[in-house]
Each structure stands twice: as structure tokens, then as C-alpha cells.
Amino acid sequence: MRTTLTLDDPLAKELKKLAVETGRPFKNVVNETLRAGLRRQNVAPRRAYRLTPAAMGAPKPGVDLGKALQLADQLEDAAIGAKLEQRK
């Protein structure tokens, strides 16, 4: 298949240099490099990211964890209040 491809200048220079050094046509060097990259990508599939949970203790008395957004607002208000108190 014939297509137009725009290469970054440094990459094109490296590919041309490799073609000259090995005595192979530029298009063969480009195709082989692309194939090698695709093979490497397919050989090592990414492992699923796993997160290990950490225990954070029991909630404070009177805190309803079912109301997470309300709790977040209360904690944010308390943090802002503490910062304002430090400025006095």
C-alpha cells in the first residue's frame, strides 16, 4: 500500500542513516522498524493495575459515611477555618 507519512526530522535522519549503514532501501528500514515496534507492543501486554487498600480506622462518632459529599464539605470547611485561625 502506498501512503504519505510525515516523520519528525530527527527520526527521518536516524532512519536514513540506518538505511545507508545497512545498504537497505529507506522504505524497507521504515517498514521493518514499524513491524518491530508493533511486535514489541504486542509481546508485553500491560498488567492490570492493582491497588492495595489501606485500613484507615473506624469513622469518628457521629459521622455517617453514607453522606460522603456532606462529610467532604464539612472537612473542607474545617480545614479552611483552621487556616483562617492561623492568620490571626
Helices and strands as residue ranges (DSSP letters): H 9-22, H 26-43, H 68-87
